[in-house]
Every structure is written in C-alpha cells, then in structure tokens.
Amino acid sequence: MFAKDFIKRLLRDTRGATAVEYGIILAMIVIGMIAAMQSFANEAIEMWNDVSDDVEAVNNDVRG
C-alpha cells in the first residue's frame, strides 16, 4: 500500500514543475546557441579558406 500511496502523492505534487520548465527553457537556449555557433564556425572556415586561396594565388603570380 505504501508504494501506491507514494506514487499517487508523487503524481499530484507540482513543486518540481517549475524546475522542469526551467530545464526545458535552458535546453532550448543551449540548442539555439549551438546552432548559431555552428553557423558562425562554417562562415569563418569559409572566409579563411578564401583568404588562403587568395594568398596562394598571389604567391603563384609572384613566383610564376
């Protein structure tokens, strides 16, 4: 009987709901930050690849 009463009380208890909601909000913020940083990283890599290509082209023009 104790387990049955405990489960009933646990299901009626709403004190932890706020913590769960804050956890979900935090998870959504972290996912957004990861997506933004991934996009930024891809743009930065592309920019540095373009710079590398330009420097290589100038070196080939000077040598050739």
mmCIF file of the N, C-alpha and C atoms, coordinates in Angstrom:
data_MODEL
# 
_entry.id   MODEL 
# 
loop_
_atom_site.group_PDB 
_atom_site.id 
_atom_site.type_symbol 
_atom_site.label_atom_id 
_atom_site.label_alt_id 
_atom_site.label_comp_id 
_atom_site.label_asym_id 
_atom_site.label_entity_id 
_atom_site.label_seq_id 
_atom_site.pdbx_PDB_ins_code 
_atom_site.Cartn_x 
_atom_site.Cartn_y 
_atom_site.Cartn_z 
_atom_site.occupancy 
_atom_site.B_iso_or_equiv 
_atom_site.pdbx_formal_charge 
_atom_site.auth_seq_id 
_atom_site.auth_comp_id 
_atom_site.auth_asym_id 
_atom_site.auth_atom_id 
_atom_site.pdbx_PDB_model_num 
ATOM 1   N N  . MET A 1 1  ? 0.807  -1.196 0.000   1.00 0.00 ? 1  MET A N  1 
ATOM 2   C CA . MET A 1 1  ? 0.000  0.000  0.000   1.00 0.00 ? 1  MET A CA 1 
ATOM 3   C C  . MET A 1 1  ? 0.858  1.271  0.000   1.00 0.00 ? 1  MET A C  1 
ATOM 4   N N  . PHE A 1 2  ? 2.006  1.185  0.644   1.00 0.00 ? 2  PHE A N  1 
ATOM 5   C CA . PHE A 1 2  ? 2.849  2.375  0.736   1.00 0.00 ? 2  PHE A CA 1 
ATOM 6   C C  . PHE A 1 2  ? 3.280  2.863  -0.641  1.00 0.00 ? 2  PHE A C  1 
ATOM 7   N N  . ALA A 1 3  ? 3.676  1.956  -1.518  1.00 0.00 ? 3  ALA A N  1 
ATOM 8   C CA . ALA A 1 3  ? 4.134  2.342  -2.852  1.00 0.00 ? 3  ALA A CA 1 
ATOM 9   C C  . ALA A 1 3  ? 3.012  2.990  -3.646  1.00 0.00 ? 3  ALA A C  1 
ATOM 10  N N  . LYS A 1 4  ? 1.810  2.450  -3.524  1.00 0.00 ? 4  LYS A N  1 
ATOM 11  C CA . LYS A 1 4  ? 0.659  3.001  -4.253  1.00 0.00 ? 4  LYS A CA 1 
ATOM 12  C C  . LYS A 1 4  ? 0.349  4.419  -3.778  1.00 0.00 ? 4  LYS A C  1 
ATOM 13  N N  . ASP A 1 5  ? 0.369  4.638  -2.463  1.00 0.00 ? 5  ASP A N  1 
ATOM 14  C CA . ASP A 1 5  ? 0.124  5.978  -1.918  1.00 0.00 ? 5  ASP A CA 1 
ATOM 15  C C  . ASP A 1 5  ? 1.240  6.948  -2.316  1.00 0.00 ? 5  ASP A C  1 
ATOM 16  N N  . PHE A 1 6  ? 2.467  6.453  -2.301  1.00 0.00 ? 6  PHE A N  1 
ATOM 17  C CA . PHE A 1 6  ? 3.609  7.295  -2.678  1.00 0.00 ? 6  PHE A CA 1 
ATOM 18  C C  . PHE A 1 6  ? 3.497  7.753  -4.131  1.00 0.00 ? 6  PHE A C  1 
ATOM 19  N N  . ILE A 1 7  ? 3.138  6.853  -5.017  1.00 0.00 ? 7  ILE A N  1 
ATOM 20  C CA . ILE A 1 7  ? 3.003  7.197  -6.438  1.00 0.00 ? 7  ILE A CA 1 
ATOM 21  C C  . ILE A 1 7  ? 1.876  8.203  -6.642  1.00 0.00 ? 7  ILE A C  1 
ATOM 22  N N  . LYS A 1 8  ? 0.760  8.019  -5.925  1.00 0.00 ? 8  LYS A N  1 
ATOM 23  C CA . LYS A 1 8  ? -0.354 8.971  -6.035  1.00 0.00 ? 8  LYS A CA 1 
ATOM 24  C C  . LYS A 1 8  ? 0.082  10.367 -5.589  1.00 0.00 ? 8  LYS A C  1 
ATOM 25  N N  . ARG A 1 9  ? 0.803  10.427 -4.438  1.00 0.00 ? 9  ARG A N  1 
ATOM 26  C CA . ARG A 1 9  ? 1.286  11.732 -3.958  1.00 0.00 ? 9  ARG A CA 1 
ATOM 27  C C  . ARG A 1 9  ? 2.290  12.346 -4.926  1.00 0.00 ? 9  ARG A C  1 
ATOM 28  N N  . LEU A 1 10 ? 3.128  11.511 -5.517  1.00 0.00 ? 10 LEU A N  1 
ATOM 29  C CA . LEU A 1 10 ? 4.138  11.989 -6.454  1.00 0.00 ? 10 LEU A CA 1 
ATOM 30  C C  . LEU A 1 10 ? 3.478  12.577 -7.702  1.00 0.00 ? 10 LEU A C  1 
ATOM 31  N N  . LEU A 1 11 ? 2.432  11.948 -8.193  1.00 0.00 ? 11 LEU A N  1 
ATOM 32  C CA . LEU A 1 11 ? 1.744  12.435 -9.385  1.00 0.00 ? 11 LEU A CA 1 
ATOM 33  C C  . LEU A 1 11 ? 0.985  13.736 -9.119  1.00 0.00 ? 11 LEU A C  1 
ATOM 34  N N  . ARG A 1 12 ? 0.524  13.942 -7.883  1.00 0.00 ? 12 ARG A N  1 
ATOM 35  C CA . ARG A 1 12 ? -0.193 15.170 -7.540  1.00 0.00 ? 12 ARG A CA 1 
ATOM 36  C C  . ARG A 1 12 ? 0.748  16.330 -7.188  1.00 0.00 ? 12 ARG A C  1 
ATOM 37  N N  . ASP A 1 13 ? 1.985  16.029 -6.899  1.00 0.00 ? 13 ASP A N  1 
ATOM 38  C CA . ASP A 1 13 ? 2.956  17.052 -6.483  1.00 0.00 ? 13 ASP A CA 1 
ATOM 39  C C  . ASP A 1 13 ? 3.390  17.878 -7.690  1.00 0.00 ? 13 ASP A C  1 
ATOM 40  N N  . THR A 1 14 ? 3.252  19.190 -7.606  1.00 0.00 ? 14 THR A N  1 
ATOM 41  C CA . THR A 1 14 ? 3.633  20.083 -8.712  1.00 0.00 ? 14 THR A CA 1 
ATOM 42  C C  . THR A 1 14 ? 4.806  20.982 -8.353  1.00 0.00 ? 14 THR A C  1 
ATOM 43  N N  . ARG A 1 15 ? 5.442  20.733 -7.231  1.00 0.00 ? 15 ARG A N  1 
ATOM 44  C CA . ARG A 1 15 ? 6.546  21.606 -6.813  1.00 0.00 ? 15 ARG A CA 1 
ATOM 45  C C  . ARG A 1 15 ? 7.732  21.549 -7.770  1.00 0.00 ? 15 ARG A C  1 
ATOM 46  N N  . GLY A 1 16 ? 7.981  20.418 -8.403  1.00 0.00 ? 16 GLY A N  1 
ATOM 47  C CA . GLY A 1 16 ? 9.116  20.277 -9.301  1.00 0.00 ? 16 GLY A CA 1 
ATOM 48  C C  . GLY A 1 16 ? 8.834  20.729 -10.718 1.00 0.00 ? 16 GLY A C  1 
ATOM 49  N N  . ALA A 1 17 ? 7.590  21.119 -10.986 1.00 0.00 ? 17 ALA A N  1 
ATOM 50  C CA . ALA A 1 17 ? 7.229  21.503 -12.353 1.00 0.00 ? 17 ALA A CA 1 
ATOM 51  C C  . ALA A 1 17 ? 8.025  22.713 -12.822 1.00 0.00 ? 17 ALA A C  1 
ATOM 52  N N  . THR A 1 18 ? 8.240  23.672 -11.953 1.00 0.00 ? 18 THR A N  1 
ATOM 53  C CA . THR A 1 18 ? 8.973  24.869 -12.341 1.00 0.00 ? 18 THR A CA 1 
ATOM 54  C C  . THR A 1 18 ? 10.412 24.530 -12.717 1.00 0.00 ? 18 THR A C  1 
ATOM 55  N N  . ALA A 1 19 ? 11.034 23.647 -11.964 1.00 0.00 ? 19 ALA A N  1 
ATOM 56  C CA . ALA A 1 19 ? 12.409 23.249 -12.273 1.00 0.00 ? 19 ALA A CA 1 
ATOM 57  C C  . ALA A 1 19 ? 12.472 22.567 -13.638 1.00 0.00 ? 19 ALA A C  1 
ATOM 58  N N  . VAL A 1 20 ? 11.490 21.729 -13.934 1.00 0.00 ? 20 VAL A N  1 
ATOM 59  C CA . VAL A 1 20 ? 11.456 21.057 -15.222 1.00 0.00 ? 20 VAL A CA 1 
ATOM 60  C C  . VAL A 1 20 ? 11.290 22.077 -16.337 1.00 0.00 ? 20 VAL A C  1 
ATOM 61  N N  . GLU A 1 21 ? 10.414 23.048 -16.134 1.00 0.00 ? 21 GLU A N  1 
ATOM 62  C CA . GLU A 1 21 ? 10.200 24.086 -17.146 1.00 0.00 ? 21 GLU A CA 1 
ATOM 63  C C  . GLU A 1 21 ? 11.473 24.887 -17.379 1.00 0.00 ? 21 GLU A C  1 
ATOM 64  N N  . TYR A 1 22 ? 12.158 25.252 -16.306 1.00 0.00 ? 22 TYR A N  1 
ATOM 65  C CA . TYR A 1 22 ? 13.419 25.978 -16.463 1.00 0.00 ? 22 TYR A CA 1 
ATOM 66  C C  . TYR A 1 22 ? 14.448 25.114 -17.193 1.00 0.00 ? 22 TYR A C  1 
ATOM 67  N N  . GLY A 1 23 ? 14.461 23.831 -16.920 1.00 0.00 ? 23 GLY A N  1 
ATOM 68  C CA . GLY A 1 23 ? 15.382 22.930 -17.601 1.00 0.00 ? 23 GLY A CA 1 
ATOM 69  C C  . GLY A 1 23 ? 15.100 22.864 -19.092 1.00 0.00 ? 23 GLY A C  1 
ATOM 70  N N  . ILE A 1 24 ? 13.822 22.824 -19.457 1.00 0.00 ? 24 ILE A N  1 
ATOM 71  C CA . ILE A 1 24 ? 13.454 22.792 -20.875 1.00 0.00 ? 24 ILE A CA 1 
ATOM 72  C C  . ILE A 1 24 ? 13.850 24.095 -21.554 1.00 0.00 ? 24 ILE A C  1 
ATOM 73  N N  . ILE A 1 25 ? 13.603 25.227 -20.894 1.00 0.00 ? 25 ILE A N  1 
ATOM 74  C CA . ILE A 1 25 ? 13.992 26.527 -21.460 1.00 0.00 ? 25 ILE A CA 1 
ATOM 75  C C  . ILE A 1 25 ? 15.499 26.590 -21.650 1.00 0.00 ? 25 ILE A C  1 
ATOM 76  N N  . LEU A 1 26 ? 16.240 26.139 -20.651 1.00 0.00 ? 26 LEU A N  1 
ATOM 77  C CA . LEU A 1 26 ? 17.703 26.142 -20.749 1.00 0.00 ? 26 LEU A CA 1 
ATOM 78  C C  . LEU A 1 26 ? 18.172 25.251 -21.892 1.00 0.00 ? 26 LEU A C  1 
ATOM 79  N N  . ALA A 1 27 ? 17.559 24.094 -22.054 1.00 0.00 ? 27 ALA A N  1 
ATOM 80  C CA . ALA A 1 27 ? 17.936 23.197 -23.143 1.00 0.00 ? 27 ALA A CA 1 
ATOM 81  C C  . ALA A 1 27 ? 17.681 23.842 -24.500 1.00 0.00 ? 27 ALA A C  1 
ATOM 82  N N  . MET A 1 28 ? 16.562 24.542 -24.639 1.00 0.00 ? 28 MET A N  1 
ATOM 83  C CA . MET A 1 28 ? 16.266 25.215 -25.909 1.00 0.00 ? 28 MET A CA 1 
ATOM 84  C C  . MET A 1 28 ? 17.268 26.327 -26.185 1.00 0.00 ? 28 MET A C  1 
ATOM 85  N N  . ILE A 1 29 ? 17.669 27.070 -25.155 1.00 0.00 ? 29 ILE A N  1 
ATOM 86  C CA . ILE A 1 29 ? 18.666 28.129 -25.326 1.00 0.00 ? 29 ILE A CA 1 
ATOM 87  C C  . ILE A 1 29 ? 20.003 27.527 -25.764 1.00 0.00 ? 29 ILE A C  1 
ATOM 88  N N  . VAL A 1 30 ? 20.401 26.443 -25.127 1.00 0.00 ? 30 VAL A N  1 
ATOM 89  C CA . VAL A 1 30 ? 21.677 25.798 -25.470 1.00 0.00 ? 30 VAL A CA 1 
ATOM 90  C C  . VAL A 1 30 ? 21.645 25.276 -26.904 1.00 0.00 ? 30 VAL A C  1 
ATOM 91  N N  . ILE A 1 31 ? 20.530 24.676 -27.322 1.00 0.00 ? 31 ILE A N  1 
ATOM 92  C CA . ILE A 1 31 ? 20.414 24.188 -28.700 1.00 0.00 ? 31 ILE A CA 1 
ATOM 93  C C  . ILE A 1 31 ? 20.521 25.351 -29.685 1.00 0.00 ? 31 ILE A C  1 
ATOM 94  N N  . GLY A 1 32 ? 19.879 26.479 -29.362 1.00 0.00 ? 32 GLY A N  1 
ATOM 95  C CA . GLY A 1 32 ? 19.980 27.662 -30.216 1.00 0.00 ? 32 GLY A CA 1 
ATOM 96  C C  . GLY A 1 32 ? 21.400 28.184 -30.294 1.00 0.00 ? 32 GLY A C  1 
ATOM 97  N N  . MET A 1 33 ? 22.094 28.194 -29.165 1.00 0.00 ? 33 MET A N  1 
ATOM 98  C CA . MET A 1 33 ? 23.483 28.663 -29.157 1.00 0.00 ? 33 MET A CA 1 
ATOM 99  C C  . MET A 1 33 ? 24.381 27.742 -29.982 1.00 0.00 ? 33 MET A C  1 
ATOM 100 N N  . ILE A 1 34 ? 24.178 26.450 -29.875 1.00 0.00 ? 34 ILE A N  1 
ATOM 101 C CA . ILE A 1 34 ? 24.984 25.505 -30.646 1.00 0.00 ? 34 ILE A CA 1 
ATOM 102 C C  . ILE A 1 34 ? 24.750 25.704 -32.138 1.00 0.00 ? 34 ILE A C  1 
ATOM 103 N N  . ALA A 1 35 ? 23.495 25.881 -32.524 1.00 0.00 ? 35 ALA A N  1 
ATOM 104 C CA . ALA A 1 35 ? 23.182 26.093 -33.938 1.00 0.00 ? 35 ALA A CA 1 
ATOM 105 C C  . ALA A 1 35 ? 23.821 27.383 -34.451 1.00 0.00 ? 35 ALA A C  1 
ATOM 106 N N  . ALA A 1 36 ? 23.737 28.455 -33.649 1.00 0.00 ? 36 ALA A N  1 
ATOM 107 C CA . ALA A 1 36 ? 24.330 29.728 -34.059 1.00 0.00 ? 36 ALA A CA 1 
ATOM 108 C C  . ALA A 1 36 ? 25.845 29.624 -34.164 1.00 0.00 ? 36 ALA A C  1 
ATOM 109 N N  . MET A 1 37 ? 26.472 28.955 -33.203 1.00 0.00 ? 37 MET A N  1 
ATOM 110 C CA . MET A 1 37 ? 27.924 28.825 -33.233 1.00 0.00 ? 37 MET A CA 1 
ATOM 111 C C  . MET A 1 37 ? 28.375 27.947 -34.394 1.00 0.00 ? 37 MET A C  1 
ATOM 112 N N  . GLN A 1 38 ? 27.600 26.926 -34.724 1.00 0.00 ? 38 GLN A N  1 
ATOM 113 C CA . GLN A 1 38 ? 27.947 26.076 -35.854 1.00 0.00 ? 38 GLN A CA 1 
ATOM 114 C C  . GLN A 1 38 ? 27.873 26.875 -37.152 1.00 0.00 ? 38 GLN A C  1 
ATOM 115 N N  . SER A 1 39 ? 26.857 27.698 -37.287 1.00 0.00 ? 39 SER A N  1 
ATOM 116 C CA . SER A 1 39 ? 26.723 28.535 -38.475 1.00 0.00 ? 39 SER A CA 1 
ATOM 117 C C  . SER A 1 39 ? 27.885 29.522 -38.562 1.00 0.00 ? 39 SER A C  1 
ATOM 118 N N  . PHE A 1 40 ? 28.231 30.140 -37.442 1.00 0.00 ? 40 PHE A N  1 
ATOM 119 C CA . PHE A 1 40 ? 29.349 31.072 -37.402 1.00 0.00 ? 40 PHE A CA 1 
ATOM 120 C C  . PHE A 1 40 ? 30.656 30.371 -37.755 1.00 0.00 ? 40 PHE A C  1 
ATOM 121 N N  . ALA A 1 41 ? 30.847 29.161 -37.220 1.00 0.00 ? 41 ALA A N  1 
ATOM 122 C CA . ALA A 1 41 ? 32.077 28.415 -37.496 1.00 0.00 ? 41 ALA A CA 1 
ATOM 123 C C  . ALA A 1 41 ? 32.193 28.093 -38.983 1.00 0.00 ? 41 ALA A C  1 
ATOM 124 N N  . ASN A 1 42 ? 31.093 27.691 -39.591 1.00 0.00 ? 42 ASN A N  1 
ATOM 125 C CA . ASN A 1 42 ? 31.130 27.385 -41.025 1.00 0.00 ? 42 ASN A CA 1 
ATOM 126 C C  . ASN A 1 42 ? 31.476 28.620 -41.843 1.00 0.00 ? 42 ASN A C  1 
ATOM 127 N N  . GLU A 1 43 ? 30.910 29.760 -41.484 1.00 0.00 ? 43 GLU A N  1 
ATOM 128 C CA . GLU A 1 43 ? 31.219 31.004 -42.202 1.00 0.00 ? 43 GLU A CA 1 
ATOM 129 C C  . GLU A 1 43 ? 32.684 31.394 -42.000 1.00 0.00 ? 43 GLU A C  1 
ATOM 130 N N  . ALA A 1 44 ? 33.197 31.238 -40.790 1.00 0.00 ? 44 ALA A N  1 
ATOM 131 C CA . ALA A 1 44 ? 34.592 31.588 -40.519 1.00 0.00 ? 44 ALA A CA 1 
ATOM 132 C C  . ALA A 1 44 ? 35.544 30.673 -41.283 1.00 0.00 ? 44 ALA A C  1 
ATOM 133 N N  . ILE A 1 45 ? 35.245 29.393 -41.315 1.00 0.00 ? 45 ILE A N  1 
ATOM 134 C CA . ILE A 1 45 ? 36.088 28.452 -42.063 1.00 0.00 ? 45 ILE A CA 1 
ATOM 135 C C  . ILE A 1 45 ? 36.098 28.811 -43.537 1.00 0.00 ? 45 ILE A C  1 
ATOM 136 N N  . GLU A 1 46 ? 34.925 29.135 -44.073 1.00 0.00 ? 46 GLU A N  1 
ATOM 137 C CA . GLU A 1 46 ? 34.838 29.523 -45.488 1.00 0.00 ? 46 GLU A CA 1 
ATOM 138 C C  . GLU A 1 46 ? 35.646 30.791 -45.760 1.00 0.00 ? 46 GLU A C  1 
ATOM 139 N N  . MET A 1 47 ? 35.569 31.758 -44.855 1.00 0.00 ? 47 MET A N  1 
ATOM 140 C CA . MET A 1 47 ? 36.316 33.003 -45.028 1.00 0.00 ? 47 MET A CA 1 
ATOM 141 C C  . MET A 1 47 ? 37.827 32.735 -45.045 1.00 0.00 ? 47 MET A C  1 
ATOM 142 N N  . TRP A 1 48 ? 38.308 31.923 -44.078 1.00 0.00 ? 48 TRP A N  1 
ATOM 143 C CA . TRP A 1 48 ? 39.744 31.653 -44.020 1.00 0.00 ? 48 TRP A CA 1 
ATOM 144 C C  . TRP A 1 48 ? 40.203 30.808 -45.198 1.00 0.00 ? 48 TRP A C  1 
ATOM 145 N N  . ASN A 1 49 ? 39.356 29.948 -45.708 1.00 0.00 ? 49 ASN A N  1 
ATOM 146 C CA . ASN A 1 49 ? 39.704 29.205 -46.928 1.00 0.00 ? 49 ASN A CA 1 
ATOM 147 C C  . ASN A 1 49 ? 39.839 30.151 -48.116 1.00 0.00 ? 49 ASN A C  1 
ATOM 148 N N  . ASP A 1 50 ? 38.957 31.145 -48.207 1.00 0.00 ? 50 ASP A N  1 
ATOM 149 C CA . ASP A 1 50 ? 39.059 32.142 -49.276 1.00 0.00 ? 50 ASP A CA 1 
ATOM 150 C C  . ASP A 1 50 ? 40.351 32.953 -49.142 1.00 0.00 ? 50 ASP A C  1 
ATOM 151 N N  . VAL A 1 51 ? 40.700 33.321 -47.920 1.00 0.00 ? 51 VAL A N  1 
ATOM 152 C CA . VAL A 1 51 ? 41.945 34.064 -47.691 1.00 0.00 ? 51 VAL A CA 1 
ATOM 153 C C  . VAL A 1 51 ? 43.139 33.201 -48.101 1.00 0.00 ? 51 VAL A C  1 
ATOM 154 N N  . SER A 1 52 ? 43.121 31.941 -47.726 1.00 0.00 ? 52 SER A N  1 
ATOM 155 C CA . SER A 1 52 ? 44.213 31.038 -48.087 1.00 0.00 ? 52 SER A CA 1 
ATOM 156 C C  . SER A 1 52 ? 44.338 30.900 -49.601 1.00 0.00 ? 52 SER A C  1 
ATOM 157 N N  . ASP A 1 53 ? 43.200 30.772 -50.270 1.00 0.00 ? 53 ASP A N  1 
ATOM 158 C CA . ASP A 1 53 ? 43.230 30.670 -51.737 1.00 0.00 ? 53 ASP A CA 1 
ATOM 159 C C  . ASP A 1 53 ? 43.795 31.938 -52.363 1.00 0.00 ? 53 ASP A C  1 
ATOM 160 N N  . ASP A 1 54 ? 43.411 33.103 -51.843 1.00 0.00 ? 54 ASP A N  1 
ATOM 161 C CA . ASP A 1 54 ? 43.915 34.370 -52.376 1.00 0.00 ? 54 ASP A CA 1 
ATOM 162 C C  . ASP A 1 54 ? 45.421 34.506 -52.161 1.00 0.00 ? 54 ASP A C  1 
ATOM 163 N N  . VAL A 1 55 ? 45.895 34.129 -50.983 1.00 0.00 ? 55 VAL A N  1 
ATOM 164 C CA . VAL A 1 55 ? 47.330 34.210 -50.697 1.00 0.00 ? 55 VAL A CA 1 
ATOM 165 C C  . VAL A 1 55 ? 48.098 33.247 -51.601 1.00 0.00 ? 55 VAL A C  1 
ATOM 166 N N  . GLU A 1 56 ? 47.565 32.073 -51.806 1.00 0.00 ? 56 GLU A N  1 
ATOM 167 C CA . GLU A 1 56 ? 48.207 31.105 -52.679 1.00 0.00 ? 56 GLU A CA 1 
ATOM 168 C C  . GLU A 1 56 ? 48.254 31.612 -54.115 1.00 0.00 ? 56 GLU A C  1 
ATOM 169 N N  . ALA A 1 57 ? 47.182 32.251 -54.559 1.00 0.00 ? 57 ALA A N  1 
ATOM 170 C CA . ALA A 1 57 ? 47.152 32.801 -55.918 1.00 0.00 ? 57 ALA A CA 1 
ATOM 171 C C  . ALA A 1 57 ? 48.188 33.912 -56.076 1.00 0.00 ? 57 ALA A C  1 
ATOM 172 N N  . VAL A 1 58 ? 48.325 34.761 -55.083 1.00 0.00 ? 58 VAL A N  1 
ATOM 173 C CA . VAL A 1 58 ? 49.327 35.838 -55.145 1.00 0.00 ? 58 VAL A CA 1 
ATOM 174 C C  . VAL A 1 58 ? 50.734 35.245 -55.156 1.00 0.00 ? 58 VAL A C  1 
ATOM 175 N N  . ASN A 1 59 ? 50.974 34.231 -54.339 1.00 0.00 ? 59 ASN A N  1 
ATOM 176 C CA . ASN A 1 59 ? 52.287 33.585 -54.320 1.00 0.00 ? 59 ASN A CA 1 
ATOM 177 C C  . ASN A 1 59 ? 52.612 32.964 -55.680 1.00 0.00 ? 59 ASN A C  1 
ATOM 178 N N  . ASN A 1 60 ? 51.625 32.348 -56.304 1.00 0.00 ? 60 ASN A N  1 
ATOM 179 C CA . ASN A 1 60 ? 51.852 31.748 -57.623 1.00 0.00 ? 60 ASN A CA 1 
ATOM 180 C C  . ASN A 1 60 ? 52.125 32.816 -58.666 1.00 0.00 ? 60 ASN A C  1 
ATOM 181 N N  . ASP A 1 61 ? 51.462 33.980 -58.572 1.00 0.00 ? 61 ASP A N  1 
ATOM 182 C CA . ASP A 1 61 ? 51.701 35.074 -59.523 1.00 0.00 ? 61 ASP A CA 1 
ATOM 183 C C  . ASP A 1 61 ? 53.100 35.657 -59.342 1.00 0.00 ? 61 ASP A C  1 
ATOM 184 N N  . VAL A 1 62 ? 53.555 35.782 -58.106 1.00 0.00 ? 62 VAL A N  1 
ATOM 185 C CA . VAL A 1 62 ? 54.868 36.355 -57.845 1.00 0.00 ? 62 VAL A CA 1 
ATOM 186 C C  . VAL A 1 62 ? 55.956 35.390 -58.307 1.00 0.00 ? 62 VAL A C  1 
ATOM 187 N N  . ARG A 1 63 ? 55.775 34.131 -58.106 1.00 0.00 ? 63 ARG A N  1 
ATOM 188 C CA . ARG A 1 63 ? 56.785 33.128 -58.489 1.00 0.00 ? 63 ARG A CA 1 
ATOM 189 C C  . ARG A 1 63 ? 56.760 32.819 -59.974 1.00 0.00 ? 63 ARG A C  1 
ATOM 190 N N  . GLY A 1 64 ? 55.583 32.927 -60.579 1.00 0.00 ? 64 GLY A N  1 
ATOM 191 C CA . GLY A 1 64 ? 55.453 32.456 -61.948 1.00 0.00 ? 64 GLY A CA 1 
ATOM 192 C C  . GLY A 1 64 ? 55.492 33.546 -62.919 1.00 0.00 ? 64 GLY A C  1 
# 
